[in-house]
Amino acid sequence: MTTTTELWHTTLEQADGPTAPLVVLLHGRGADERDIVTLADRLPVGPAYVALRAPIAEGGGFAWFANRGIGRPLPDSLAASVAWFTTWLDSLGAQDRPVVLVGFSGGATFAGGAALADPSRYAGLATLYATLPFDAGVPTTPDRLAGLPVLLVQGRVDQVIPPELQARTWTYLHDGSGATLTAHRTPGGHGLTADDLDVLAYWLTASPAADEGRPPHAGAYGGRPV
């Protein structure tokens, strides 16, 4: 694994001015920003959308952190990536607008780490087919995400994310985090469906990340393991 030397991101400025909410789309492990940026076409008008490439080159794609098993980031690696991400956000002037993190699989585990590291910085978190980064150097204390709008999507037959981590994430977000939680369980496995995108679009519309906009459209996005 090597850290990339170039920063790649794709921004879709379908936004209502420079202080409009910014929705950051974070791809899964082994993918890149092109795999997730197409979701923006199916999400509400109002925010700006940006898809960012993860900082660690791995195989034919990119990863947000080194790990010790699926869904288990190494603390030093996660901390370094969160610091890198925060610097990138600052370079966009994102301090002046609400920022919502939307991640799939490894990107969602990373997004959860960023939110847990500094909950006050973010206006929302959507964690899709992932686990929070437990035992990875970020706090998962009671009420750590108090008042933060969170969307949790899990698949009942997801065979990628370890079941014990899915259960721990579900329990913490429901009973311990203090988040303003919307939870959605699907009958399927490890990949976004048209129904999931509908849920995400409506959640964004109701969250600080979006004004009223066009209705969502169907689509699907499949990804790789964290």
N, C-alpha and C positions, 0 to 999 in steps of 0.2 A: 504494500500500500504506500502510495506517495501522495503528498498534498499537491493539488493542482496549482500552477503558477498564474493561470488566467482566470478571470471572473466572467462568467457568462450568465446573463439573465435576459428574459424577454418581457417587456412591459406592454400591456394593452391599456392605453389611456382612454377608456370609455368612461371617463370620470367627470363629475360635476365640479371641475376646478381643482387647483393645486392643494387644497386642504381636504379634498374628498377622502373617504376611507381608503386605505391600502390593504388589499387582500393578497397575502403572500402564499403562493402555491408551491408545495415542497414534495418532490417526487420520491418514489421508493428506492430502495437499495439496488444498485446495479443499473439504474435508469439514468435519465438526465432531464433537463427542464423541458425538452420537446415532448416528453411523454405525458406531461401533465398540463401544459399551457393551454391545450385545446379545451380543457374544462371551462375556461373563462367564457367561451362562446355560449355556454349553457347556464350561466349564472347571471344574477340580476345586474341590470344597468345601474350605475351610480358610483360604485367604487372604481378605483384603478386596480388592475390585476397585474401581478408580476410573478413569473416563474423563475426560480433561481436554481442554478446547478450546484450540487453539493461540492464541498471542497476537497474530497479525497478520491483520487482515481483508484478504481478497483475493477479489474477485468476490463470488460468493454464498456463500463459505465462508471457511476460515481456513488459515493456513500457519504453519509453525514457524520459517521463516527466509526472507529474501530470497536469491535465487540468481542465478548467472551462467550458468545452463543446468541442465538436469535433473540432479539429484543432485550439484550443485556449489554448496554454500552460500557466501554471502559471509562471510568470517571475522568481521567486526564484528557482523553480524546474528546469526550462530550463537552467538557469545559472549554477546550480550545476552539471547537467548532461554534459554540454559543458566543464566545468572545468575537470570533471572526464575523459571525452573522450580525451581532450588535453593531460592530464597526461599519458593516455594509449598510445596515438600516440608517445609521447616522449620516452616511454619505448621501443618502437620498433625501435628507431633511425630514425623515419620518417622525421626528419628535413633534411636529406640528399637525399630525393627522392621526386618527385612530388606525391601529394596525391589527389586522386579524390574521391568524396563522391557520392555514388549511393544509394538512399533511396526510399523505397516504403511506401506510406501512412504515418503513424506516424514516421517511420524512415526517410522519406523525409522531413517532417516538422522539425524534429530534425536536419537533415543535413543542411537545409536552415538556421536554427538558428546558427549552428557552422560556416557556411560560412559568414553569416552576422556579426557575432561577430568578425571574424578575416579573412577578405577576402584574404589577402596576403599569408595566410598559405596554400591555396588550389589551385590546378591546374585545378579543374573543379568540377561541381555540376550537378548531374542528379536528378531531383525531379519528381517522378512518382506517379501520382494519389494522390496529396496532396495539401496543402496550405503552403505558407511561414508563419512563426510565427509572424504575425502582433500583435502589442500592447502587446508584451511579453518580453520587456526589451532589445531587440537587435535593432540596427539601421536599418531603412528602408528608409534612406534619399536618395535624388537623387544621382545617380552614385556610390552608395555604393559598387556595384559589378563590377565596371568599368573594362572592358577587360576580366572578368572571363568567360570562356566557360561554358554555362549552357544549359542543355537539360530539357525542360519542356514537360511532357506528361500528358494530361487530357482526361477524357472520357466525351463525350457529354451527357450521361445519368447517370453519376456518382451520385448516390443518398446517398452516404456516406459523402463526403466532402460538406459542405454547399455551395450552389451556389454563394453566395456573396463573400465567401473566394476564391473560384476558380476564379471568375471574378477579384477580387482585385489582386491575384497573377499574372494572365495573363497580366493585365494592367501594374503592377509595373515592371515585367520582360521585357515587350516589350518597355515601354515608360519611365520608371524612373530609373531603376537599373544600366544602363550602361553596362550590361552583353553582351557578345557575345552569342546571343541566337539562339538556335534551338528549335522550338516549334512544337508539334505534337498533334493533336486532333483526337481521335478515335471515332467511332460511338457507342462504348460500354459503360459499367459501370465501377465498381471499381475492376479491376483486370488486371494484365498484360497478354497480348496475344502474340502469335508468331510474329505478325507484330511489336509490341512494342519492343520485344527483338532484332529484326532485326535493328530497328532504334537505339536502345541503342548500339548495337555492332558496327554499322557504325560510330556512334558519337564518341565512344571510339577510334576507329581506326584513326579518323581524329583529335583527341584531343591530348594534351600532355600526355595522359594516356596510349597510346598504339603505338606500331610500327605496320607495316603491318603484318597481321597474317592470320590465316585460316578464311574462310567465316563463318558467323554466322549460327547457326542451329535453327530450330523452337523449341518453347517450350511455356509453360504458367506458370504463378504464380499468384495465388489468395491470397488476404490477408484480414486482419481485419481492422476495422476503427481506425482512430487516436483518 
